[in-house]
Amino acid sequence: MINPLTPSVYLLIGELFIIAITTLVLLISLAVCLAVYRRDLFPKFTLSILNLFYQPAKLLLGYFHINPVIIDDIEIALMNSIHKEAYEETPIERRLLFLPQCLRNIECPAKTSPQEGIICESCGRCSVAEIKEICDGHGVAICIAPGGEFVKRAIRDRKPAAALAVACQHDLCEVMKHVTSKDVPIIGVVLLRCGCVMTDVDWKEVKEKLFL
């Protein structure tokens, strides 16, 4: 059987592949540099490039032995910058605070509701009770989410005007992308200590952003 592809065609395919890879690397590098050094310059463009090449960017950083989580950190910072003004303009009583279940104490007695998420009993074993009391006092809805589906359900059912979310980098980035896709401005706070249980966050930062 005769191969219909001549050596010149293979050469052309190879050259196009190299051009595509080079362009991809340049675009990702440009987006990362803009995000790190000039975040105020074309933030939406930078975010769109990183969203478009999210997985390739992580693979590229991993290839050079750079922690790929930096892409999540950059996207979170960009989304915070882009949506901060709209978030600040919303009345505090129309905001929704998302907290991850991993902030709870390992002996937390709270039950989980299919509609509301984890219902804090204010037992005092962790700092969630304190932030819940603050939210209750200012009319801020709170959702302690066991997973991403609860976040989607809360946005759909509660229809907040804005949201504040706490999570690890990867989960927070995904949550913020989903919430903003529903035209809800959101600000994010990254956990200080990640993991599946007994994590921690800068509660001072959470309170500050809650009242922006």
ZIQUIRA-V75189 format. One record per pair of residues at least 24 apart in sequence whose C-alpha atoms are under 10 Angstrom apart, sorted by the first residue. I is the first residue (numbers start at 0). J is the second residue. If there is no record, write none. Layout:
I:J
I:J
This chain:
23:48
23:52
23:55
23:56
23:59
24:52
24:55
24:56
24:59
26:52
26:56
27:51
27:52
27:53
27:55
27:56
27:57
27:59
27:60
28:56
28:59
30:56
30:73
31:56
31:69
31:70
31:73
31:74
34:70
34:73
34:74
34:76
34:77
35:73
35:76
35:77
38:73
38:76
38:77
38:80
38:81
39:77
39:80
39:81
41:77
41:81
42:74
42:76
42:77
42:78
42:80
42:81
43:77
43:78
43:80
43:81
45:73
45:74
45:77
46:73
46:74
46:75
46:76
46:77
46:78
46:81
47:74
49:73
49:74
50:74
50:176
68:167
68:168
68:169
69:168
69:169
70:168
70:169
70:172
71:167
71:168
71:169
71:170
71:171
71:172
71:173
72:167
72:168
72:169
72:171
72:172
72:189
73:168
73:172
74:168
74:171
74:172
74:173
74:175
74:176
75:168
75:169
75:171
75:172
75:173
75:175
75:176
75:186
75:187
75:188
75:189
76:172
76:186
76:187
76:188
78:172
78:175
78:176
78:179
78:184
78:185
78:186
78:187
79:175
79:184
79:185
79:186
79:187
79:188
80:186
81:184
81:185
81:186
82:161
82:179
82:183
82:184
82:185
82:186
83:184
83:185
83:186
83:187
83:208
83:211
84:184
84:211
85:160
85:161
85:183
85:184
85:185
85:186
86:160
86:161
86:162
86:163
86:183
86:184
86:185
86:186
86:208
86:209
86:211
87:161
87:184
87:185
87:186
87:208
87:209
87:210
87:211
88:160
88:161
88:184
88:211
89:159
89:160
89:161
89:162
89:184
89:211
90:138
90:139
90:160
90:161
90:210
90:211
91:134
91:137
91:138
91:139
91:140
91:160
91:161
91:162
91:209
91:210
91:211
92:134
92:135
92:136
92:137
92:138
92:139
92:140
92:159
92:160
92:161
93:138
93:139
93:140
93:157
93:158
93:159
93:160
93:161
93:162
94:134
94:138
94:139
94:140
94:141
94:157
94:158
94:159
94:160
94:161
94:162
94:163
94:183
94:184
94:185
94:209
94:210
95:134
95:138
95:139
95:140
95:141
95:142
95:153
95:154
95:157
95:158
95:159
95:160
95:161
95:162
95:163
95:164
95:185
95:209
96:130
96:131
96:134
96:139
96:140
96:141
96:142
96:143
96:159
96:161
96:162
96:163
96:164
96:165
96:185
96:186
96:187
96:205
96:209
97:140
97:141
97:142
97:143
97:144
97:149
97:150
97:153
97:162
97:163
97:164
97:165
97:166
97:171
97:174
97:187
98:127
98:141
98:142
98:143
98:144
98:145
98:150
98:163
98:164
98:165
98:166
98:188
99:142
99:143
99:144
99:145
99:146
99:147
99:150
99:164
99:165
99:166
99:167
99:170
99:171
99:190
99:195
99:196
99:198
100:127
100:142
100:143
100:144
100:145
100:146
100:166
100:195
100:196
100:197
100:198
101:143
101:144
101:145
101:166
101:167
101:193
101:194
101:195
101:196
101:197
101:198
101:199
102:126
102:127
102:143
102:165
102:166
102:190
102:192
102:193
102:194
102:195
102:196
102:197
102:198
102:199
102:200
103:127
103:128
103:143
103:196
103:197
103:198
103:199
104:196
104:197
104:198
105:196
105:197
111:143
111:144
111:145
112:145
113:145
113:149
113:152
114:142
114:149
114:152
114:153
114:156
115:141
115:142
115:143
115:144
115:149
115:150
115:152
115:153
115:156
115:157
116:141
116:142
116:143
116:144
116:145
116:146
116:148
116:149
116:150
116:152
116:153
117:141
117:142
117:143
117:144
117:145
117:149
118:142
118:143
118:144
119:143
125:197
125:199
126:199
126:200
126:202
127:202
129:202
130:202
130:205
130:206
130:209
133:206
133:209
134:206
134:209
137:210
139:209
146:170
147:171
147:173
147:174
147:177
148:174
150:174
150:177
150:178
151:177
151:178
151:181
154:178
154:181
154:183
155:181
158:183
159:183
159:184
160:184
160:185
161:185
161:186
162:186
162:187
162:209
163:187
163:188
163:205
163:208
163:209
164:188
164:189
164:205
164:208
164:209
165:189
165:190
165:199
165:200
165:201
165:205
166:190
166:191
166:192
166:193
166:198
166:199
166:200
167:191
167:192
167:193
167:194
167:195
167:198
167:199
167:200
168:193
